[in-house]
Structure formats: C-alpha cells, structure tokens
Amino acid sequence: MMTTPPNPARVATIRQEDPAQPEVVALLRNGEADSAALYPAESNHHMILEGLRASNVRFLVARDAEGRAVATGALVEHGDWAEIKRIWVEEHARGRGLSRQMLDALLAEADRAGMAILRLETGIVSHTALALYERTGFVRRGPFADYTDDPLSVFMERRLRAA
C-alpha cells in the first residue's frame, strides 16, 4: 500500500493571534527591514503594532509543524471593504506556497466577514507578490483610503461580491 508523504509546503496552522508576541514581532521587523532595503521610508506603509491589535483587524500567523511562526498577514476591515496588510513570509520558508496559503486564509476571513472588496498596496519591485495577486484575481487601481499617488506603489483590489 502506497501512502502519500506529508506536504512540507503546508504549514501546520494559520490562525488569528496577537501580533505582540515576541516571535511575531521579530517577523514583522524582518518584513520592515526587507521593505526598507527596497523602498525609501515615505514609500513604506507598514501598519504599526498597535494598529494591528485594533478591533477591526484580523491578524493571522502561520506556524510550521514545530510551532514556529513563519508568516503573517492581516485583514483590516473598513465597512464593506477590507485591506490586506503585512503579508510576510520568513526567507527560510519561502518557495513553498506560504504566501498563497496566507492569502487564501485572508480571503476566507474576508468572506466570513461579508466583505465586498479587498484592497492592497504593494511595491513595484515586489514582483512575486504582484504575480500572486494578479493570479488570484486582483486588478490594479488608483490609490485608496489615505494613500496618495506614489510611483513606487501598486494599488490593487478584488471584488468578492456585489457591493
């Protein structure tokens, strides 16, 4: 009898957690450092830790089979639409589909919350992220909410249901 080996690309869990845990704060800082290496400060739009703990935010953490935090993502609710923030996968865990798994988890959260539209901002040199968003139905649009035109930013949205 042949058995299917476990898929090492799958994380053990993705669930809502407090972003203030030291291990998770380290992931957030790693993401900020990566962005700082790619873009000037005025083009980085990271949500601060206190904001990630707000009542309108669903902050998700992906953990590997050993329980280590390896990825983050947040859904920030704004009425009938939500913004995706802070998707980050640790470098050693990349190339295994974790960004897609986190995005799928955030899409499921948005669906459960009844969101009509998802929006996001990412940088122009974040090619892997842009390709993922385009593959999953996001389309480019202009700035939204408090964002302004920035030649280093790409703004996108995906309709989940009729508004």
Short mmCIF file of the C-alpha atoms (twelve columns), coordinates in Angstrom:
data_MODEL
# 
_entry.id   MODEL 
# 
loop_
_atom_site.group_PDB 
_atom_site.id 
_atom_site.type_symbol 
_atom_site.label_atom_id 
_atom_site.label_alt_id 
_atom_site.label_comp_id 
_atom_site.label_asym_id 
_atom_site.label_seq_id 
_atom_site.Cartn_x 
_atom_site.Cartn_y 
_atom_site.Cartn_z 
_atom_site.pdbx_PDB_model_num 
ATOM 1   C CA . MET A 1   0.000   0.000  0.000   1 
ATOM 2   C CA . MET A 2   1.386   3.355  -1.042  1 
ATOM 3   C CA . THR A 3   0.982   6.331  1.272   1 
ATOM 4   C CA . THR A 4   1.274   9.975  0.384   1 
ATOM 5   C CA . PRO A 5   4.120   11.691 2.234   1 
ATOM 6   C CA . PRO A 6   3.217   14.847 4.141   1 
ATOM 7   C CA . ASN A 7   3.458   18.000 2.087   1 
ATOM 8   C CA . PRO A 8   6.328   20.081 3.506   1 
ATOM 9   C CA . ALA A 9   4.909   23.179 1.793   1 
ATOM 10  C CA . ARG A 10  1.867   23.184 4.067   1 
ATOM 11  C CA . VAL A 11  2.001   24.922 7.388   1 
ATOM 12  C CA . ALA A 12  0.614   23.216 10.445  1 
ATOM 13  C CA . THR A 13  -1.682  26.118 11.322  1 
ATOM 14  C CA . ILE A 14  -2.816  29.536 10.197  1 
ATOM 15  C CA . ARG A 15  -4.899  31.223 12.828  1 
ATOM 16  C CA . GLN A 16  -5.685  34.558 14.391  1 
ATOM 17  C CA . GLU A 17  -3.097  35.508 17.023  1 
ATOM 18  C CA . ASP A 18  -1.847  38.533 18.938  1 
ATOM 19  C CA . PRO A 19  0.841   40.275 16.882  1 
ATOM 20  C CA . ALA A 20  2.596   41.484 20.060  1 
ATOM 21  C CA . GLN A 21  4.178   38.081 20.745  1 
ATOM 22  C CA . PRO A 22  7.995   38.463 20.647  1 
ATOM 23  C CA . GLU A 23  8.388   35.808 17.934  1 
ATOM 24  C CA . VAL A 24  5.765   37.525 15.766  1 
ATOM 25  C CA . VAL A 25  7.208   40.999 16.397  1 
ATOM 26  C CA . ALA A 26  10.510  39.635 15.067  1 
ATOM 27  C CA . LEU A 27  8.761   38.563 11.843  1 
ATOM 28  C CA . LEU A 28  7.174   41.992 11.480  1 
ATOM 29  C CA . ARG A 29  10.565  43.657 11.958  1 
ATOM 30  C CA . ASN A 30  12.107  41.364 9.348   1 
ATOM 31  C CA . GLY A 31  9.420   42.439 6.889   1 
ATOM 32  C CA . GLU A 32  10.043  46.094 7.676   1 
ATOM 33  C CA . ALA A 33  13.797  45.656 7.184   1 
ATOM 34  C CA . ASP A 34  13.198  43.973 3.837   1 
ATOM 35  C CA . SER A 35  10.953  46.832 2.706   1 
ATOM 36  C CA . ALA A 36  13.467  49.418 3.927   1 
ATOM 37  C CA . ALA A 37  16.115  47.796 1.735   1 
ATOM 38  C CA . LEU A 38  13.839  48.123 -1.316  1 
ATOM 39  C CA . TYR A 39  11.997  51.420 -0.816  1 
ATOM 40  C CA . PRO A 40  12.515  54.805 0.878   1 
ATOM 41  C CA . ALA A 41  10.703  55.390 4.174   1 
ATOM 42  C CA . GLU A 42  7.986   57.523 2.575   1 
ATOM 43  C CA . SER A 43  7.040   54.608 0.303   1 
ATOM 44  C CA . ASN A 44  6.724   52.072 3.127   1 
ATOM 45  C CA . HIS A 45  3.197   51.828 4.500   1 
ATOM 46  C CA . HIS A 46  3.507   49.302 7.319   1 
ATOM 47  C CA . MET A 47  0.751   49.222 9.873   1 
ATOM 48  C CA . ILE A 48  2.234   49.673 13.341  1 
ATOM 49  C CA . LEU A 49  1.906   47.050 16.055  1 
ATOM 50  C CA . GLU A 50  -0.780  48.939 17.991  1 
ATOM 51  C CA . GLY A 51  -2.827  49.238 14.800  1 
ATOM 52  C CA . LEU A 52  -2.516  45.522 14.150  1 
ATOM 53  C CA . ARG A 53  -4.113  44.918 17.558  1 
ATOM 54  C CA . ALA A 54  -7.190  47.091 16.800  1 
ATOM 55  C CA . SER A 55  -10.686 45.608 16.936  1 
ATOM 56  C CA . ASN A 56  -11.178 45.951 13.158  1 
ATOM 57  C CA . VAL A 57  -8.054  43.872 12.376  1 
ATOM 58  C CA . ARG A 58  -7.797  40.118 11.973  1 
ATOM 59  C CA . PHE A 59  -4.114  39.297 12.328  1 
ATOM 60  C CA . LEU A 60  -3.076  35.817 11.199  1 
ATOM 61  C CA . VAL A 61  0.077   33.849 11.934  1 
ATOM 62  C CA . ALA A 62  1.239   30.754 10.057  1 
ATOM 63  C CA . ARG A 63  3.210   28.261 12.120  1 
ATOM 64  C CA . ASP A 64  5.236   25.324 10.889  1 
ATOM 65  C CA . ALA A 65  4.981   21.770 12.225  1 
ATOM 66  C CA . GLU A 66  7.368   22.663 15.061  1 
ATOM 67  C CA . GLY A 67  5.162   25.590 16.097  1 
ATOM 68  C CA . ARG A 68  7.485   28.333 14.852  1 
ATOM 69  C CA . ALA A 69  5.892   31.456 13.371  1 
ATOM 70  C CA . VAL A 70  6.909   31.608 9.702   1 
ATOM 71  C CA . ALA A 71  4.414   34.007 8.096   1 
ATOM 72  C CA . THR A 72  1.976   36.787 8.915   1 
ATOM 73  C CA . GLY A 73  -0.936  38.557 7.278   1 
ATOM 74  C CA . ALA A 74  -3.661  40.966 8.340   1 
ATOM 75  C CA . LEU A 75  -7.133  41.918 7.208   1 
ATOM 76  C CA . VAL A 76  -8.183  45.455 8.156   1 
ATOM 77  C CA . GLU A 77  -11.941 45.974 7.928   1 
ATOM 78  C CA . HIS A 78  -13.339 49.288 6.647   1 
ATOM 79  C CA . GLY A 79  -17.105 48.870 6.410   1 
ATOM 80  C CA . ASP A 80  -17.894 46.696 3.376   1 
ATOM 81  C CA . TRP A 81  -14.284 46.536 2.177   1 
ATOM 82  C CA . ALA A 82  -11.038 45.417 3.763   1 
ATOM 83  C CA . GLU A 83  -7.356  45.988 3.198   1 
ATOM 84  C CA . ILE A 84  -4.754  43.258 3.187   1 
ATOM 85  C CA . LYS A 85  -1.654  44.234 5.156   1 
ATOM 86  C CA . ARG A 86  1.570   42.722 6.439   1 
ATOM 87  C CA . ILE A 87  1.760   39.544 4.374   1 
ATOM 88  C CA . TRP A 88  5.266   38.381 5.152   1 
ATOM 89  C CA . VAL A 89  6.984   35.018 4.870   1 
ATOM 90  C CA . GLU A 90  10.332  34.416 6.523   1 
ATOM 91  C CA . GLU A 91  13.107  33.965 3.982   1 
ATOM 92  C CA . HIS A 92  13.922  30.381 5.031   1 
ATOM 93  C CA . ALA A 93  10.260  29.404 4.484   1 
ATOM 94  C CA . ARG A 94  9.837   30.900 1.023   1 
ATOM 95  C CA . GLY A 95  9.231   28.956 -2.160  1 
ATOM 96  C CA . ARG A 96  6.739   26.588 -0.527  1 
ATOM 97  C CA . GLY A 97  3.474   28.372 -1.252  1 
ATOM 98  C CA . LEU A 98  3.086   30.039 2.141   1 
ATOM 99  C CA . SER A 99  2.196   33.438 0.688   1 
ATOM 100 C CA . ARG A 100 -0.635  31.808 -1.246  1 
ATOM 101 C CA . GLN A 101 -1.789  29.906 1.842   1 
ATOM 102 C CA . MET A 102 -1.815  33.136 3.871   1 
ATOM 103 C CA . LEU A 103 -3.655  34.993 1.114   1 
ATOM 104 C CA . ASP A 104 -6.224  32.188 0.907   1 
ATOM 105 C CA . ALA A 105 -6.720  32.365 4.684   1 
ATOM 106 C CA . LEU A 106 -7.229  36.141 4.489   1 
ATOM 107 C CA . LEU A 107 -9.695  35.709 1.608   1 
ATOM 108 C CA . ALA A 108 -11.643 33.212 3.727   1 
ATOM 109 C CA . GLU A 109 -11.673 35.673 6.651   1 
ATOM 110 C CA . ALA A 110 -12.933 38.429 4.363   1 
ATOM 111 C CA . ASP A 111 -15.649 36.156 3.015   1 
ATOM 112 C CA . ARG A 112 -16.784 35.204 6.530   1 
ATOM 113 C CA . ALA A 113 -16.861 38.889 7.461   1 
ATOM 114 C CA . GLY A 114 -19.042 39.684 4.430   1 
ATOM 115 C CA . MET A 115 -16.541 41.983 2.738   1 
ATOM 116 C CA . ALA A 116 -17.446 43.066 -0.793  1 
ATOM 117 C CA . ILE A 117 -13.984 44.260 -1.853  1 
ATOM 118 C CA . LEU A 118 -10.403 43.587 -0.840  1 
ATOM 119 C CA . ARG A 119 -7.725  46.204 -1.477  1 
ATOM 120 C CA . LEU A 120 -3.979  46.310 -1.032  1 
ATOM 121 C CA . GLU A 121 -0.860  48.323 -1.672  1 
ATOM 122 C CA . THR A 122 2.491   46.788 -2.531  1 
ATOM 123 C CA . GLY A 123 5.719   47.962 -4.092  1 
ATOM 124 C CA . ILE A 124 6.630   47.980 -7.764  1 
ATOM 125 C CA . VAL A 125 9.661   45.724 -7.302  1 
ATOM 126 C CA . SER A 126 7.723   43.131 -5.314  1 
ATOM 127 C CA . HIS A 127 7.356   41.004 -8.442  1 
ATOM 128 C CA . THR A 128 6.496   37.736 -6.711  1 
ATOM 129 C CA . ALA A 129 3.747   39.406 -4.666  1 
ATOM 130 C CA . LEU A 130 2.370   41.208 -7.706  1 
ATOM 131 C CA . ALA A 131 2.244   37.951 -9.671  1 
ATOM 132 C CA . LEU A 132 0.434   36.202 -6.799  1 
ATOM 133 C CA . TYR A 133 -2.154  38.961 -6.503  1 
ATOM 134 C CA . GLU A 134 -2.760  39.040 -10.257 1 
ATOM 135 C CA . ARG A 135 -3.100  35.225 -10.394 1 
ATOM 136 C CA . THR A 136 -5.713  35.369 -7.652  1 
ATOM 137 C CA . GLY A 137 -7.941  37.966 -9.302  1 
ATOM 138 C CA . PHE A 138 -6.630  41.291 -8.037  1 
ATOM 139 C CA . VAL A 139 -6.577  44.125 -10.563 1 
ATOM 140 C CA . ARG A 140 -4.676  47.378 -10.499 1 
ATOM 141 C CA . ARG A 141 -6.446  50.551 -9.445  1 
ATOM 142 C CA . GLY A 142 -5.579  54.006 -8.160  1 
ATOM 143 C CA . PRO A 143 -4.793  54.979 -4.586  1 
ATOM 144 C CA . PHE A 144 -7.491  54.392 -1.970  1 
ATOM 145 C CA . ALA A 145 -8.189  55.490 1.610   1 
ATOM 146 C CA . ASP A 146 -5.322  57.684 2.871   1 
ATOM 147 C CA . TYR A 147 -2.825  56.619 0.198   1 
ATOM 148 C CA . THR A 148 -1.560  59.116 -2.348  1 
ATOM 149 C CA . ASP A 149 -0.009  58.559 -5.758  1 
ATOM 150 C CA . ASP A 150 3.442   57.075 -5.330  1 
ATOM 151 C CA . PRO A 151 5.492   55.907 -8.310  1 
ATOM 152 C CA . LEU A 152 6.861   53.078 -6.139  1 
ATOM 153 C CA . SER A 153 3.417   51.763 -5.121  1 
ATOM 154 C CA . VAL A 154 0.951   49.482 -6.878  1 
ATOM 155 C CA . PHE A 155 -2.654  49.587 -5.673  1 
ATOM 156 C CA . MET A 156 -4.934  46.630 -6.339  1 
ATOM 157 C CA . GLU A 157 -8.384  45.324 -5.500  1 
ATOM 158 C CA . ARG A 158 -10.516 42.238 -5.878  1 
ATOM 159 C CA . ARG A 159 -14.291 42.120 -5.743  1 
ATOM 160 C CA . LEU A 160 -15.631 39.308 -3.605  1 
ATOM 161 C CA . ARG A 161 -19.335 40.025 -4.078  1 
ATOM 162 C CA . ALA A 162 -21.603 42.767 -5.353  1 
ATOM 163 C CA . ALA A 163 -21.351 45.844 -3.154  1 
# 
